[in-house]
Amino acid sequence: MKVPKVLKSVRYTLAGVNTIYWYVVLLLTTLVFEIAMTVVAFGLKNDAVSEIRAPMIQSVQFYETRRDIAKLWDDLQMEFECCGVAGRNDWARDRIPVSCCHIDYGTVSPFVCTTANSYLVGCASALGEWLSYYAYVIGVVAAVVTGVQITGIVILSVGSSVQSAYNGYHEFLSERFFSLPAFCIATGVIIFIISFFGFYGAYMENYYMNMAFAGSMILMFIFQLSACIAGYALKGNTVALVQQSLMGTMDLYGANKNLGVTKLWDEMQEDFSCCGVANASDWLLPLGTTETLGVPVSCCDHVYGTIQTFVCNVTVAYNVGCTDAFGSWVQSHAAAIGITGIFMVLLQALAVAGAVWLAKISRQEHAFP
């Protein structure tokens, strides 16, 4: 039996209303969780310092007897550039942890930490401010996260994070490493903008606008596929490119030379637990320490609970070269773009199918008034 045109129109309309209904329910459920997260986050923002002060005071006395406490305090004091709970006077005058002092880039052992060069700020206030700040950030993000539910934001975030990570080591990376995340950022922004047209076309039930949206998604599909290919191509050449850049910057290391390169080398060796290009002995000639075997302090793992003097040489330095450690990290980020691109290509295919389906539905509704 032939279905009347008016019943076909009602059926399509009800299907659209049902979809919108469940989408609204999902958004409302998400909103409830976000409101709860916002309340908890802003509550923690105001009570952070008072919550942490008492346990910090109790843990100071175990610094030299418990390795886990020493590790916690050393990490805290180095990360936040602070000393003690309220200040450096919380430690005995001649028993100040090395982590209470700032080690300048290019420092060669031995290094001595005293009250004269230790941090002035107490860790209770420093950590409390950090906790308060991130509690505030979580609260704000929770309040606005419902507006960030667009597909393009994913690849935009990946491109931005990789770009930011690479920027920290710009002296060691060529332009090829920065063009790919920049391409991802541009693609994400375009997708973000296009999505508004798709929403408008779906809201207005405009067939031509929905088809234009579908065409734009196909174009973005091609862009993202290109990002996948470029990401995997760059991944294969990473180690050779990184090794060449590292070799060319070793002679610039030193407190009285290029501070920017020195800072990057120290940060890289600390972050990736590596030393030199191939190994720690690469530093002996550039530093002129072939007799003492001294290497940058950043080449050695911090010994938690160390008092006064810290020694770092080829014997105790990291045994992994930065070509392998840092190169693997760069490779993983290039691969992340490729993997994200594959995931986004699949989502983009669904988005194109959805846009075409919306266009078809809007055309059928106008065909059966």
C-alpha positions as CSV (number, residue, x, y, z in Angstrom):
1,M,0.0,0.0,0.0
2,K,1.3,3.4,-0.9
3,V,2.1,5.7,2.1
4,P,0.5,9.2,1.8
5,K,3.0,12.0,1.3
6,V,1.9,13.7,4.5
7,L,2.7,10.6,6.5
8,K,6.2,10.4,5.0
9,S,6.8,14.0,6.0
10,V,5.6,13.4,9.6
11,R,7.8,10.3,9.8
12,Y,10.9,12.2,8.7
13,T,10.1,15.1,11.1
14,L,9.6,12.7,14.0
15,A,12.9,11.0,13.3
16,G,14.7,14.3,13.3
17,V,12.9,15.4,16.6
18,N,13.9,12.1,18.2
19,T,17.5,12.6,17.3
20,I,17.6,16.1,18.6
21,Y,15.9,14.9,21.8
22,W,18.5,12.4,22.6
23,Y,21.3,14.8,21.7
24,V,19.8,17.4,24.2
25,V,19.6,14.7,26.9
26,L,23.2,13.9,26.4
27,L,24.2,17.6,26.6
28,L,22.1,18.1,29.8
29,T,23.7,15.0,31.4
30,T,27.1,16.4,30.5
31,L,26.1,19.8,31.9
32,V,25.2,18.2,35.3
33,F,28.7,16.7,35.6
34,E,30.4,19.9,34.5
35,I,28.5,21.9,37.1
36,A,29.5,19.5,39.8
37,M,33.1,19.6,38.6
38,T,33.0,23.4,38.7
39,V,31.7,23.6,42.3
40,V,34.3,21.1,43.5
41,A,37.1,22.9,41.6
42,F,36.3,26.4,42.9
43,G,35.9,25.0,46.5
44,L,39.4,23.5,46.3
45,K,40.8,26.7,44.9
46,N,40.0,28.5,48.1
47,D,41.2,25.8,50.5
48,A,44.4,24.5,48.8
49,V,47.1,26.0,51.1
50,S,45.3,25.2,54.4
51,E,44.8,21.6,53.2
52,I,48.4,20.8,52.4
53,R,50.3,22.7,55.2
54,A,49.9,20.2,58.0
55,P,51.0,17.1,56.1
56,M,54.0,18.9,54.7
57,I,55.2,19.9,58.1
58,Q,54.9,16.3,59.3
59,S,56.9,14.9,56.3
60,V,59.9,17.2,56.8
61,Q,61.3,15.1,59.7
62,F,61.4,12.0,57.5
63,Y,63.4,13.5,54.6
64,E,66.7,11.8,55.5
65,T,65.2,8.5,56.7
66,R,62.6,7.7,54.0
67,R,63.5,7.6,50.3
68,D,59.9,8.2,49.1
69,I,59.6,11.3,51.2
70,A,63.0,12.5,50.0
71,K,61.9,11.9,46.4
72,L,58.7,13.8,46.9
73,W,60.4,16.8,48.6
74,D,63.2,17.0,46.0
75,D,60.8,16.8,43.1
76,L,58.6,19.5,44.7
77,Q,61.5,21.9,45.5
78,M,63.1,21.6,42.1
79,E,59.8,21.9,40.2
80,F,58.5,24.9,42.1
81,E,61.8,26.5,43.0
82,C,60.9,26.5,46.7
83,C,62.5,25.4,50.0
84,G,60.9,23.9,53.1
85,V,57.3,24.4,54.1
86,A,57.4,28.1,55.1
87,G,61.0,28.7,54.0
88,R,64.6,27.4,54.0
89,N,64.7,27.7,57.8
90,D,62.6,24.5,58.1
91,W,65.8,22.6,57.2
92,A,68.9,22.4,59.4
93,R,71.5,25.1,58.5
94,D,74.1,22.6,57.4
95,R,71.7,20.0,56.0
96,I,70.0,21.8,53.2
97,P,69.0,19.5,50.3
98,V,70.6,20.2,46.9
99,S,67.1,20.5,45.5
100,C,66.7,23.8,47.5
101,C,69.1,25.5,45.1
102,H,69.0,26.6,41.5
103,I,71.6,25.0,39.2
104,D,72.4,27.3,36.4
105,Y,72.5,26.0,32.8
106,G,76.1,24.9,32.0
107,T,77.0,24.2,35.6
108,V,79.8,21.6,35.9
109,S,80.3,19.6,39.1
110,P,80.9,19.9,42.0
111,F,77.9,22.0,43.0
112,V,77.4,23.2,46.6
113,C,74.0,24.2,48.1
114,T,73.9,26.5,51.1
115,T,71.5,29.0,52.8
116,A,73.2,31.7,50.7
117,N,72.0,30.3,47.3
118,S,68.9,28.4,48.3
119,Y,65.3,29.4,47.4
120,L,63.5,31.9,49.6
121,V,60.0,30.9,48.9
122,G,58.3,28.2,51.0
123,C,56.7,25.2,49.2
124,A,53.4,25.5,51.0
125,S,52.6,28.8,49.3
126,A,54.2,27.8,46.0
127,L,52.3,24.4,45.8
128,G,49.2,26.0,47.2
129,E,49.2,28.7,44.4
130,W,49.8,26.0,41.8
131,L,46.9,23.8,43.1
132,S,44.6,26.9,43.4
133,Y,45.5,27.9,39.8
134,Y,44.8,24.5,38.3
135,A,41.6,24.1,40.4
136,Y,40.5,27.4,38.9
137,V,41.4,26.3,35.4
138,I,39.4,23.1,35.9
139,G,36.5,25.0,37.1
140,V,36.5,27.4,34.2
141,V,37.1,24.7,31.6
142,A,34.2,22.6,33.1
143,A,31.9,25.6,32.8
144,V,32.6,26.1,29.1
145,V,33.5,22.6,27.8
146,T,30.0,22.0,26.4
147,G,30.9,24.5,23.7
148,V,33.9,22.5,22.6
149,Q,32.2,19.5,21.0
150,I,33.2,19.9,17.4
151,T,35.2,17.3,15.5
152,G,37.9,19.8,14.3
153,I,39.0,20.6,17.8
154,V,40.7,17.2,18.1
155,I,43.1,17.6,15.3
156,L,43.6,21.3,16.2
157,S,44.5,20.2,19.7
158,V,47.0,17.6,18.5
159,G,48.6,20.0,16.1
160,S,48.9,22.7,18.8
161,S,50.3,20.3,21.4
162,V,52.9,18.9,18.9
163,Q,53.8,22.5,17.8
164,S,54.2,23.6,21.4
165,A,56.3,20.5,22.3
166,Y,58.5,21.1,19.3
167,N,58.9,24.8,20.1
168,G,60.7,23.9,23.3
169,Y,63.5,22.4,21.1
170,H,63.4,24.7,18.1
171,E,67.2,24.9,17.9
172,F,67.4,21.2,17.3
173,L,64.6,20.8,14.8
174,S,64.3,21.9,11.2
175,E,61.3,23.6,9.6
176,R,60.0,20.2,8.3
177,F,59.0,19.4,11.9
178,F,57.0,22.6,12.3
179,S,55.2,22.6,9.0
180,L,53.2,19.5,9.8
181,P,51.6,20.6,13.1
182,A,51.0,24.0,11.6
183,F,49.1,22.3,8.8
184,C,47.0,20.4,11.4
185,I,46.2,23.6,13.3
186,A,45.0,25.3,10.1
187,T,42.9,22.2,9.2
188,G,41.4,22.1,12.7
189,V,40.5,25.8,12.5
190,I,38.9,25.4,9.1
191,I,36.9,22.4,10.3
192,F,35.8,24.4,13.4
193,I,34.5,27.2,11.2
194,I,32.9,24.8,8.6
195,S,31.0,23.0,11.4
196,F,29.0,26.2,12.1
197,F,27.8,26.2,8.6
198,G,26.8,22.6,8.9
199,F,24.9,23.3,12.1
200,Y,23.1,26.2,10.4
201,G,22.3,24.1,7.4
202,A,20.9,21.4,9.6
203,Y,18.9,23.9,11.6
204,M,17.5,25.6,8.5
205,E,17.0,22.2,6.7
206,N,18.7,23.8,3.7
207,Y,19.6,21.1,1.1
208,Y,22.2,23.2,-0.7
209,M,24.0,24.3,2.4
210,N,24.1,20.8,3.7
211,M,25.6,19.6,0.4
212,A,28.1,22.4,0.6
213,F,29.0,21.3,4.1
214,A,29.4,17.7,2.9
215,G,31.7,19.0,0.1
216,S,33.8,20.9,2.6
217,M,34.1,17.8,4.7
218,I,35.3,15.8,1.7
219,L,38.0,18.5,1.2
220,M,39.0,18.3,4.9
221,F,39.1,14.5,4.5
222,I,41.7,14.9,1.8
223,F,43.7,17.4,4.0
224,Q,43.7,15.0,6.9
225,L,44.7,12.1,4.7
226,S,47.7,14.2,3.6
227,A,48.6,14.9,7.2
228,C,48.6,11.1,7.9
229,I,51.0,10.5,5.0
230,A,53.2,13.4,5.9
231,G,53.4,12.3,9.6
232,Y,54.5,8.8,8.8
233,A,57.0,10.1,6.1
234,L,58.6,12.5,8.7
235,K,58.7,9.8,11.3
236,G,61.1,7.7,9.1
237,N,63.7,10.5,8.8
238,T,63.6,11.8,12.3
239,V,66.7,10.2,13.9
240,A,69.1,11.3,11.1
241,L,67.8,14.9,11.2
242,V,67.9,15.1,14.9
243,Q,71.5,13.7,15.1
244,Q,72.7,16.3,12.6
245,S,71.2,19.2,14.6
246,L,72.6,18.0,17.9
247,M,76.1,17.6,16.6
248,G,76.1,21.1,15.4
249,T,75.1,22.7,18.7
250,M,77.5,21.0,21.2
251,D,80.2,23.7,20.8
252,L,77.7,26.3,21.8
253,Y,77.1,24.8,25.2
254,G,78.2,26.7,28.3
255,A,77.2,29.4,30.7
256,N,79.4,32.0,28.8
257,K,78.4,30.9,25.3
258,N,74.9,30.5,23.8
259,L,72.5,30.5,26.8
260,G,69.5,29.5,24.6
261,V,71.3,26.4,23.3
262,T,72.7,25.6,26.7
263,K,69.2,25.8,28.3
264,L,67.8,23.5,25.6
265,W,70.6,20.9,26.1
266,D,70.1,20.9,29.9
267,E,66.4,20.6,29.6
268,M,66.6,17.9,27.0
269,Q,69.1,15.8,29.0
270,E,67.0,16.2,32.2
271,D,63.7,15.5,30.5
272,F,64.8,12.5,28.5
273,S,67.5,11.1,30.9
274,C,70.1,11.2,28.1
275,C,73.6,12.6,27.8
276,G,75.5,13.8,24.7
277,V,74.7,12.9,21.1
278,A,75.7,9.2,21.2
279,N,76.9,9.0,24.8
280,A,78.3,11.0,27.7
281,S,81.9,11.1,26.4
282,D,80.7,13.4,23.6
283,W,80.9,16.2,26.1
284,L,84.6,15.8,27.1
285,L,86.1,17.7,24.2
286,P,83.6,20.6,24.0
287,L,83.8,21.2,27.8
288,G,87.6,20.5,28.0
289,T,87.1,18.0,30.8
290,T,89.0,15.0,29.3
291,E,91.0,14.7,32.6
292,T,88.3,15.2,35.2
293,L,85.6,13.5,33.0
294,G,83.2,16.1,34.1
295,V,79.9,16.5,32.2
296,P,76.9,18.9,32.6
297,V,75.0,18.3,35.8
298,S,71.9,17.7,33.7
299,C,73.5,14.5,32.5
300,C,73.1,12.8,35.9
301,D,70.0,11.4,37.7
302,H,69.3,13.4,40.9
303,V,70.1,11.3,44.0
304,Y,67.2,12.1,46.4
305,G,68.4,13.2,49.8
306,T,71.8,14.5,48.5
307,I,73.4,17.0,50.9
308,Q,75.8,19.8,49.9
309,T,77.9,18.4,47.1
310,F,76.6,16.8,43.8
311,V,79.1,15.1,41.5
312,C,78.4,14.2,37.8
313,N,80.9,12.6,35.5
314,V,81.1,10.1,32.6
315,T,81.0,7.2,35.1
316,V,77.6,8.1,36.7
317,A,76.0,10.0,33.7
318,Y,73.1,8.7,31.7
319,N,74.2,5.9,29.4
320,V,71.7,6.8,26.7
321,G,72.6,9.3,24.0
322,C,70.1,12.0,23.2
323,T,69.9,11.0,19.5
324,D,68.0,7.9,20.6
325,A,66.0,9.3,23.5
326,F,65.1,12.7,22.0
327,G,64.7,11.3,18.5
328,S,62.3,8.7,19.8
329,W,60.2,11.4,21.4
330,V,60.1,13.5,18.2
331,Q,59.2,10.4,16.3
332,S,56.3,9.6,18.6
333,H,54.9,13.1,18.1
334,A,55.1,12.8,14.4
335,A,53.5,9.4,14.6
336,A,50.8,10.9,16.9
337,I,49.8,13.3,14.1
338,G,49.6,10.3,11.7
339,I,47.5,8.2,14.1
340,T,45.2,11.1,14.9
341,G,44.9,11.8,11.2
342,I,43.7,8.2,10.6
343,F,41.2,8.4,13.5
344,M,40.0,11.8,12.2
345,V,39.7,10.5,8.6
346,L,37.3,7.8,9.9
347,L,35.3,10.3,11.8
348,Q,35.3,12.7,8.8
349,A,33.9,9.9,6.7
350,L,31.0,9.5,9.1
351,A,30.6,13.3,9.1
352,V,30.3,13.4,5.4
353,A,27.8,10.6,5.5
354,G,25.8,12.4,8.1
355,A,25.9,15.7,6.1
356,V,24.6,13.9,3.0
357,W,21.9,12.2,5.0
358,L,20.8,15.5,6.5
359,A,20.7,17.0,3.0
360,K,18.7,14.0,1.7
361,I,16.2,14.4,4.6
362,S,15.8,18.1,4.1
363,R,15.2,17.6,0.4
364,Q,12.6,14.9,1.0
365,E,10.8,17.1,3.6
366,H,10.6,19.9,1.1
367,A,9.4,17.4,-1.6
368,F,6.6,16.2,0.6
369,P,5.0,19.3,2.1
